[in-house]
Protein backbone atom coordinates (compact mmCIF):
# COMPACT_ATOMS: atom_id res chain seq x y z
CA UNK A 1 0.00 0.00 0.00
CA UNK A 2 1.51 3.41 -0.95
CA UNK A 3 2.13 6.11 1.60
CA UNK A 4 -1.08 7.81 2.73
CA UNK A 5 -0.25 11.52 2.73
CA UNK A 6 -3.48 12.53 4.43
CA UNK A 7 -2.77 10.47 7.54
CA UNK A 8 0.94 11.32 7.81
CA UNK A 9 2.12 13.39 10.76
CA UNK A 10 5.69 14.04 9.60
CA UNK A 11 6.95 13.95 6.00
CA UNK A 12 10.30 14.51 4.37
CA UNK A 13 10.02 16.48 1.14
CA UNK A 14 12.78 15.43 -1.24
CA UNK A 15 13.14 17.26 -4.53
CA UNK A 16 15.51 16.65 -7.40
CA UNK A 17 15.82 16.12 -11.12
CA UNK A 18 16.14 12.31 -10.68
CA UNK A 19 17.86 12.08 -14.03
CA UNK A 20 17.90 9.11 -13.66
CA UNK A 21 16.74 7.99 -10.18
CA UNK A 22 19.23 5.53 -8.70
CA UNK A 23 19.50 3.26 -5.67
CA UNK A 24 20.82 5.98 -3.35
CA UNK A 25 17.81 8.16 -4.16
CA UNK A 26 15.70 5.47 -2.49
CA UNK A 27 17.92 4.09 0.26
CA UNK A 28 19.30 7.26 1.83
CA UNK A 29 16.04 9.25 2.19
CA UNK A 30 14.45 6.22 3.84
CA UNK A 31 17.34 6.07 6.33
CA UNK A 32 16.82 9.76 6.99
CA UNK A 33 13.10 9.13 7.57
CA UNK A 34 13.97 6.44 10.10
CA UNK A 35 16.36 8.75 11.92
CA UNK A 36 13.78 11.50 12.48
CA UNK A 37 10.78 9.17 12.85
CA UNK A 38 9.06 10.45 9.72
CA UNK A 39 6.13 8.55 8.23
CA UNK A 40 7.70 8.63 4.80
CA UNK A 41 9.25 10.59 1.97
CA UNK A 42 7.42 12.71 -0.58
CA UNK A 43 9.52 12.86 -3.74
CA UNK A 44 9.18 15.93 -5.95
CA UNK A 45 10.74 15.50 -9.40
CA UNK A 46 11.61 18.88 -10.87
CA UNK A 47 10.04 20.23 -14.01
CA UNK A 48 12.42 23.09 -14.81
CA UNK A 49 14.98 23.29 -11.99
CA UNK A 50 16.62 26.75 -11.85
CA UNK A 51 20.03 25.38 -10.84
CA UNK A 52 20.39 23.02 -13.83
CA UNK A 53 19.60 25.38 -16.69
CA UNK A 54 22.96 24.63 -18.37
CA UNK A 55 22.11 20.98 -19.07
CA UNK A 56 19.20 19.42 -20.92
CA UNK A 57 17.27 17.05 -18.70
CA UNK A 58 15.54 13.94 -19.91
CA UNK A 59 11.88 14.79 -20.59
CA UNK A 60 9.83 15.11 -17.41
CA UNK A 61 7.52 12.24 -18.39
CA UNK A 62 10.50 9.88 -18.56
CA UNK A 63 11.97 11.05 -15.26
CA UNK A 64 8.59 10.72 -13.56
CA UNK A 65 8.03 7.20 -14.91
CA UNK A 66 11.54 6.12 -13.89
CA UNK A 67 10.98 7.47 -10.39
CA UNK A 68 7.68 5.60 -10.14
CA UNK A 69 9.49 2.40 -11.14
CA UNK A 70 12.32 3.02 -8.67
CA UNK A 71 9.88 3.48 -5.78
CA UNK A 72 7.28 0.83 -6.67
CA UNK A 73 8.35 -1.49 -3.83
CA UNK A 74 8.81 1.26 -1.21
CA UNK A 75 5.59 1.65 0.84
CA UNK A 76 6.83 4.77 2.63
CA UNK A 77 7.27 6.77 -0.57
CA UNK A 78 4.92 9.02 -2.52
CA UNK A 79 5.45 11.31 -5.50
CA UNK A 80 4.18 14.83 -6.07
CA UNK A 81 3.72 15.70 -9.74
CA UNK A 82 3.25 19.40 -8.99
CA UNK A 83 6.52 20.54 -10.58
CA UNK A 84 6.51 18.27 -13.63
CA UNK A 85 2.96 19.40 -14.42
CA UNK A 86 3.88 23.07 -14.03
CA UNK A 87 5.46 24.94 -16.94
CA UNK A 88 7.06 27.53 -14.65
CA UNK A 89 10.54 27.27 -13.16
CA UNK A 90 10.51 24.83 -10.25
CA UNK A 91 11.14 27.07 -7.28
CA UNK A 92 11.18 25.17 -3.98
CA UNK A 93 9.19 27.89 -2.20
CA UNK A 94 6.28 27.58 -4.64
CA UNK A 95 6.25 23.82 -4.24
CA UNK A 96 6.26 23.99 -0.45
CA UNK A 97 3.44 26.53 -0.46
CA UNK A 98 1.43 24.20 -2.68
CA UNK A 99 2.13 21.20 -0.44
CA UNK A 100 1.13 23.16 2.65
CA UNK A 101 -2.20 24.04 1.03
CA UNK A 102 -2.68 20.44 -0.09
CA UNK A 103 -1.74 18.73 3.18
CA UNK A 104 -2.92 21.30 5.71
CA UNK A 105 -1.18 22.69 8.75
CA UNK A 106 -1.19 19.56 10.92
CA UNK A 107 1.47 17.62 9.04
CA UNK A 108 5.10 18.50 9.83
CA UNK A 109 7.18 18.95 6.69
CA UNK A 110 10.96 18.76 6.61
CA UNK A 111 12.90 19.66 3.48
CA UNK A 112 15.45 16.92 2.80
CA UNK A 113 18.55 17.88 0.83
CA UNK A 114 22.13 16.86 0.24
CA UNK A 115 24.99 18.82 1.75
CA UNK A 116 25.93 20.30 -1.63
CA UNK A 117 22.45 21.76 -2.09
CA UNK A 118 22.35 23.00 1.50
CA UNK A 119 25.65 24.84 1.01
CA UNK A 120 24.01 26.84 -1.81
CA UNK A 121 20.72 27.29 0.05
CA UNK A 122 21.01 31.07 0.46
CA UNK A 123 21.28 31.48 -3.32
CA UNK A 124 17.84 29.89 -3.75
CA UNK A 125 14.69 31.83 -4.48
CA UNK A 126 13.58 33.56 -1.22
CA UNK A 127 15.38 31.18 1.17
CA UNK A 128 14.19 32.87 4.36
CA UNK A 129 10.59 32.25 3.38
CA UNK A 130 11.44 28.58 2.89
CA UNK A 131 12.83 28.45 6.44
CA UNK A 132 9.62 30.02 7.72
CA UNK A 133 7.63 27.18 6.11
CA UNK A 134 9.75 24.11 6.83
CA UNK A 135 12.77 22.92 8.78
CA UNK A 136 15.54 21.54 6.54
CA UNK A 137 17.24 18.19 7.07
CA UNK A 138 20.70 17.81 5.56
CA UNK A 139 22.07 14.44 4.46
CA UNK A 140 25.78 14.30 5.24
CA UNK A 141 27.90 11.52 3.80
CA UNK A 142 31.55 10.56 4.35
CA UNK A 143 34.17 11.86 4.02
CA UNK A 144 32.41 15.17 4.80
CA UNK A 145 31.68 15.87 8.45
CA UNK A 146 29.57 18.58 10.06
CA UNK A 147 32.44 21.04 10.43
CA UNK A 148 33.35 20.59 6.76
CA UNK A 149 29.75 21.28 5.81
CA UNK A 150 29.48 24.39 7.98
CA UNK A 151 32.71 25.75 6.49
CA UNK A 152 30.95 25.81 3.12
CA UNK A 153 28.04 27.88 4.40
CA UNK A 154 28.09 31.65 3.77
CA UNK A 155 30.34 33.79 5.96
CA UNK A 156 27.51 36.18 6.79
CA UNK A 157 25.62 33.61 8.87
CA UNK A 158 25.34 34.46 12.55
CA UNK A 159 26.55 31.99 15.21
CA UNK A 160 22.91 31.20 15.96
CA UNK A 161 22.22 30.43 12.30
CA UNK A 162 25.28 28.19 12.12
CA UNK A 163 24.15 26.33 15.21
CA UNK A 164 20.72 25.89 13.64
CA UNK A 165 22.28 24.29 10.55
CA UNK A 166 24.46 22.06 12.73
CA UNK A 167 21.29 20.71 14.35
CA UNK A 168 19.81 20.01 10.92
CA UNK A 169 22.56 17.59 9.89
CA UNK A 170 22.05 13.84 9.77
CA UNK A 171 24.97 11.50 9.09
CA UNK A 172 24.33 8.78 6.52
CA UNK A 173 26.54 6.12 4.93
CA UNK A 174 28.32 6.80 1.69
CA UNK A 175 26.98 5.27 -1.51
CA UNK A 176 29.26 5.65 -4.52
CA UNK A 177 26.40 6.33 -6.94
CA UNK A 178 25.48 9.43 -8.92
CA UNK A 179 23.17 10.29 -11.78
CA UNK A 180 26.06 12.06 -13.48
CA UNK A 181 28.18 8.90 -13.45
CA UNK A 182 25.28 6.88 -14.85
CA UNK A 183 24.66 9.34 -17.69
CA UNK A 184 28.35 9.51 -18.58
CA UNK A 185 28.68 5.73 -18.71
CA UNK A 186 25.55 5.29 -20.83
CA UNK A 187 26.73 7.96 -23.25
CA UNK A 188 29.95 6.08 -24.06
CA UNK A 189 30.26 4.29 -27.37
CA UNK A 190 30.81 1.04 -25.45
CA UNK A 191 29.23 1.50 -22.00
CA UNK A 192 29.94 -0.93 -19.18
CA UNK A 193 26.39 -2.02 -18.39
CA UNK A 194 27.53 -3.96 -15.31
CA UNK A 195 28.55 -0.69 -13.68
CA UNK A 196 25.20 0.89 -14.52
CA UNK A 197 23.24 -2.14 -13.31
CA UNK A 198 24.83 -1.82 -9.86
CA UNK A 199 23.51 1.74 -9.54
CA UNK A 200 19.96 1.31 -10.84
CA UNK A 201 16.82 -0.62 -10.07
CA UNK A 202 16.54 -3.25 -12.86
CA UNK A 203 13.20 -1.91 -14.06
CA UNK A 204 14.65 1.60 -14.32
CA UNK A 205 17.62 0.27 -16.28
CA UNK A 206 15.29 -1.58 -18.68
CA UNK A 207 13.22 1.59 -19.15
CA UNK A 208 16.36 3.56 -20.02
CA UNK A 209 17.37 0.92 -22.56
CA UNK A 210 13.89 0.64 -24.05
CA UNK A 211 13.70 4.40 -24.58
CA UNK A 212 17.39 4.86 -25.48
CA UNK A 213 17.91 7.59 -22.91
CA UNK A 214 21.27 9.26 -22.21
CA UNK A 215 22.82 8.20 -25.52
CA UNK A 216 23.56 11.64 -26.96
CA UNK A 217 27.03 10.69 -28.14
CA UNK A 218 25.95 7.61 -30.12
N, C-alpha and C positions, 0 to 999 in steps of 0.2 A: 504494500500500500504506500503511495507517495506521501511525502510530507504534507500535513494539513496546516496550511498557513493560518487559517482562522482560529485554530486552537493553540497555536504556539505562543509561548510566553517570552522567549528570547530567541532571536534569530541573528545569524551572521549574514551580512550582505556582502557578497563577493563578486565584484565586477572584473571584467577583462575582455580581451579580444578573443581568447580561446581559439587560436589560429595556428595549429589545431589544439583541441583539449587533450591533455596527456594524463598519465597516471598520477603525477604529483598534484594536478589540479583537483583530483578527487581525494587522494589520501591525506594531504596536509590540511585542507580546510576541515575535514572531519576530525582530525586530531585536535585542531584548534577548538572545534565545537565541544569536544569532550572536556578540554581543559577549563572552559568557562561555563560548562553545564548548559550549553545552548541546546535547543530542541532540534536544530538543523541549520542547514546552509541554503540561502537563497542566492542562486547564481544569476548574474545579470550580464549576458553577452552584449558587448558594445555594438552599436550601429555604426556611428562615425566618431571614434574616440579622438579627442583633440590632440592627444600626445603622440599619435601615430600617423600624423598626416603625411609624413614623408614616405610611407610604404603602402602599397596597395594590399588591402586585406582580401582574403577569400570572401566571396559573397556572403552576406549575412545569413541567407537561408541555409547555406552549407555549414557555416559555423554553428548555427542553432541546432541543426540536425545532428551534427557530430557530438555536440554537448549532450543532447538527449540520449544518444547511444552510449556515451561515456558514463552517464549517471543512471542508466536504466536499472541497475541492480543495487542502487544506493537509496534506501527508504527514507533517509534523513535529508534528502536533497530535493529542491524545487527550482524551477527556472522562471524568471520574469522575462517576458518578451517586450517589455516596455521600450527599451532602447532600439532593438532591431526593427520594431514597427514604427519608429519615429524617424522622420527624415532629417530632423535637426541634429546638430552636434550633440554627442552624448555627454553632457555635463553631469557629474555625480550629484550635484545639488538638486538638479531637476528630478533626477531619478529618486532620490531619497524623499523629496517632497511628495512625489507620486505615491511611493510605497507607504508613507505615513498616512496619506489620505485613504489608500486602499485597505490598510491593515488596522487603522485606528491608533489611538494613543496608548492602549494597554500593553501592546507588545513592545518589548525592549529590542531595539535594533543596534547592532554593533557593526561598524564598517571594517571588514577584513581586508588587509592589504599586505603586500610584501614590503620588506624594508626599503627596497629601491624606490617604490612608489611613495612610501611614507616620507622619505628624505626630500622628495620634490613636492610634498603636500602643499606648502605655502605658495606654490606657483599655480595651483589649481584655481578654477573659477570660484571665487567667493568662499575661501576655505573656512573663515570664521563662522559663516552661516552653517557650514557642514558640521562643525564642532558643536554648534548650538542644537543641532538635530540629533546627532548620534555620537557615541563614543567609539573612537577607532580601536582596532586590535591589530597589532603589527606582528607578522610572522617573521621570526628571526632564525636564520639557519647558519650552521657552521660554514666557514670559520669565523663569521662575523659574531661579535658579542654586543651586549647592550651599549657599552662605552663606544665601540666602533660606530654603531648606529647613531648615537647621539652626536658624535663628532661630525657627522654629515648633515645634521640639521642646521638651519640658518643661525648665524651668529647673533641675530637680533632677539632671539628668544630669551625670555626672562628665566631666572632659576626656577620659578614655579612652573613655567611652561615645560621646561626640560624635565622636571620631576614628573609632570603629568605624562609626558611621552614615555619616560622610563617605566611607569606603571602600566602602560599600554602594550608592552612587549611580551610576547610569548615565545619561548624557545622551542623549536621543532627540529627534527632530524633533517639532515641533508639528503636530497634526492637529486642525483646528477642527471636531470631531465630538463629540457627547455624546448619551447615551441620553435625557437630560432634554430636550434640544432636539428630538429626534425625537418624543418623546411629546407635547410641547407643540404641535408643528406638526400632528401627526395629530389632535389633539383640537380643532382649530379647526373652525369651521363650514364654512370654505372653505380647506382646507389646500393649501399649495404643494407638490405631489408632486415637483416637480423638485428642490427642496431636499432632501427626504427620500431620493430616489433616489441622490443624490450621497453619502449617508452610509451606505447599506445595500447589502449584496449583493442582487442582483435577486431571487433565490429567497426571501430573508428578507422583502423588501418584498412579494412576492406572497403569502407566507404570512400576513403581517399583514393584508393586504387581504382575503384569503379568509376569515379568522377574525374580521375586524372588531375587531382589537385597538386599544387606546388611543383609543377614540372615546367616552369617558365623557360628553363635553359635547354629543353629538349624538343 
